[in-house]
Amino acid sequence: MLDELAHAGPEHLDPGFVAGFDRKQGRPDPSEDLALLDGRTVVDLGAGTGRFAIAAAKRFDRVKAVDVSPAMLAVIRSAGLPNVECVQAGFLSYEHRGEPADAVFTRHALHQLPDFWKAIALHRIAGMLRPGGLLRLRDLIYDFQPGETETVLRDWFGHAATDPATGYTRRPGRTRADRAQHLPVAARADAGGRRVRGPGRALHRPGLRGRHLPEAGLGGARQGLLYPSQRRIGRAA
């Protein structure tokens, strides 16, 4: 199995970087995501500093905050919430115990897996959800054409922050935007069974059906998708 800790960006393991993580991320508001989910148990995969997990603790009886980074999990633990359980694991190593989850949430984390392992991760998520449970997925996609790659990326990095304390910079080091390994060699209209479309449109996999909520993003569209469980994501009804 892929070692997810080995693939984690070094900045996500650095307590100094993690201390400013929410500021650099713009302190995303999880209320829209929470409004779509209900039940007793929710799993937050790639929980980071717990923006979603901590808010979810007010709505769910049990929250599983899962992340490969000890530094990230330390921030969540510092909130001292009795119904939030922190687990150092990832998409491929987290073992869900107890009653099936009513919902799984993940934001800007799945893209860190190579494409083959994304499918494995989705299959594993299906196995931890109850029938009818929901997966709320937000992630980064790139929707430009191959001939636009140089122009789009030049513009993207051209708007990088100049102050590492306030945003992601172009400079190498622990505060840089460590996304080079995730950029496509060439954008495809249909890559690995996924239809990638422009901002405000859906990203679909064959066999997966769901409605999406778009989120504006750099270099393409950040997509929010809501998938029901059952056969659509590999779980029997």
N, C-alpha and C positions, 0 to 999 in steps of 0.2 A: 504494500500500500504506500502511496505517496506520503512523504514526511512533510506535513504542512508547516511545521515550525521552521524547517529549513528553507521554505519558500516565503516566509513572512518577511516583509520589508524591515530592514534593521531599525528604521525609525519607529516602528510600532513596538519594538522591544526596549526602546530607550526611555527610561522614566522622565528624562528631561523633555523629550519630544512629546511624550504622552501628556505631560502637564499642560501643554498648550494646544492639545489636539482639538478640543471642542471649539476653541477660538478660531483655529485655522479652518475647521469644517463649517463655520458659520452657525454653530449651535442649532442644528436642524430641529424643528418642532415635530415630535412624534404624534401629535394629536390626530392628524388625518389618518395615519396608519391604525392607531388604536380604535378609532371610530368604526373601522371595518371588521374588527376582530372581537370575539367574545368567547366565553367559556371559563374553565377553571385553570387550565394549564397552558402556558405559552413558552416556546423555546426561541431564544434570540441567538441565532448563529452568527458569529463574527460580531459579538456584542460591543466591542470597543470599550469606551468609557461609560457605557450604560445609559446613553440618552433615551433609548427606547425602554430598556429593561427596568430602569428606575421608575419611569412613568407608568409602565405596565403593572408594577407592583400595587398600584392603587386600584387596578381594575381586575386583576387575576389573583386567584388564591396562591398559585405557584408559578414562579418565573425561573426558567433555567437560562442563565447568562453564560454563553459558551464562547470562548476566545482562546487562541493559542498563546496570547501574550500575557505573561504574569503581571507586567506593568499595567496593562489595561484592566485586568481583573482586580488588581489592588485598588483602583479607583472605585470600582463598583462596590467592593467589600466595605470601603470606607463610609458608604452611605448607611451601613448598619441596618439593612432591611431584612427582617426575619424570613420573609417569604421569597427572597431572591437567593438562589443557589448558584454559585459561581463554579464553572467547570472549565479546567484548562484542556481544551480539545478543539477540534475543527470539524469541518463538514464530513471528513472521512474517518475520524477517530471518535467522535462523540457517540456514546452508547446511551440511548434513552432508557431510563428505568421508571417503573411505576406505570400509572395509567397512561394511555396514549394521549398525546398532546391535542388540544383543541385547535391550536394555531402554531405556526412557525413563522418567524419574521427574520429577514436578513436584509441588510442594507450595505451596498457597496463592498461586498466581501467575496461573492461567488466568482468574480472575474479573476481573482488571484489564483484560481485553479486552472491548469491546462484544460483544453476543451474536453478531452476524453473523460477527465475526472469530474467535470461539471455534471455529466450524465449520471455518473455513479453517485454524486452528492444528491442529485434530485431523487434518485431511486431510494436512497437512504432516508431522505426527508419523508417520502411517502410512507415508509415503514414505521415512522414514529407518530404519524398523524392518525387520529381516529377517522373512521368513515365519515365523510362530510366535513372533515377539518379543513382548514384553509392555510395555504402558504402565501404570505405576503412578501414579494421579492422586488427589491430595488437594486439596480445595478447599472454599470456603465456599458454602453455600446457605442460603436463608431459607425456612422451612417454615411460617410462620404465615399465617393468613387475613387478607385485606384489612382486616377490621374490627378486627383485633388489632394493627395496625401501630403506632399511637400508644402503646399500653400496652407492647408488647414493646420498642420502641426507647427509651422513657422508662426502663424498667427496665435495659436494656442500658447506656445512658450513665450511669445513676445509679450503676452499679457500676464506673465508670471509675476508674483510679488517681488519687490526689491528688498523688503525687510523680512528676514526669516522668522521674526517674532510675530508677524501678523499674517503670514501666508506661506505658500509653497514657492520656492525660488528655483532658478535655473542652476544655481551653484551646486557642485557636488557636495556631499556630506549628509549628515543625518537629518537635515531639515529640507532636503530637496524633494521635488515631486518624483517619487521613485516609480514611474509608470512605464519606463522604456520597455521593460520586459513584456508588458501587456499590449503594446501597440501592434496592430496587424501588419504582417508583411505586405498584404494587399487586401483591401476591402473586397468583400464578395457580396453579390446580391443575394446569394443563398449559400451560406457557409455552414457545413455540418448539419444541414436540416433546419437551420434557423433563417427565417425571413427577416431581414433587418431593414427597417424603414425609418423615415425621418422623424424629427421631434413631434410628439403628440400622437404618434401612431404606435401600433402594437408590435411587439416582438413575439413570434410564435414558434413553438416546436411542434412537429407532427405528433399527434396524440395528446397534446396539451391544449386545453382551451381555458380561457379565462379573460377577465376584463382588466384593463390596465389603467393606471393613473399616471400621466406623464409628469416628469420633473425636469425642468430646464437644466442643462449641463454643458460643460466645455467639451469640445472636440466631438460632439455627437449628442445623442439623447440619453439621459438617464431615465430609465423606464421603471415604473412601479407596476407590478403585476400581481393579481390576486387569483390564485389557482385553487379550485376545490379539490379535495382529495378524491379517493376512489380510483377507478381504472385510469383516469386521465393522467395521473402521475405515478402509475404503477401499483396502486394499492387496490386490492379487490374490494368491491362494494360490500 
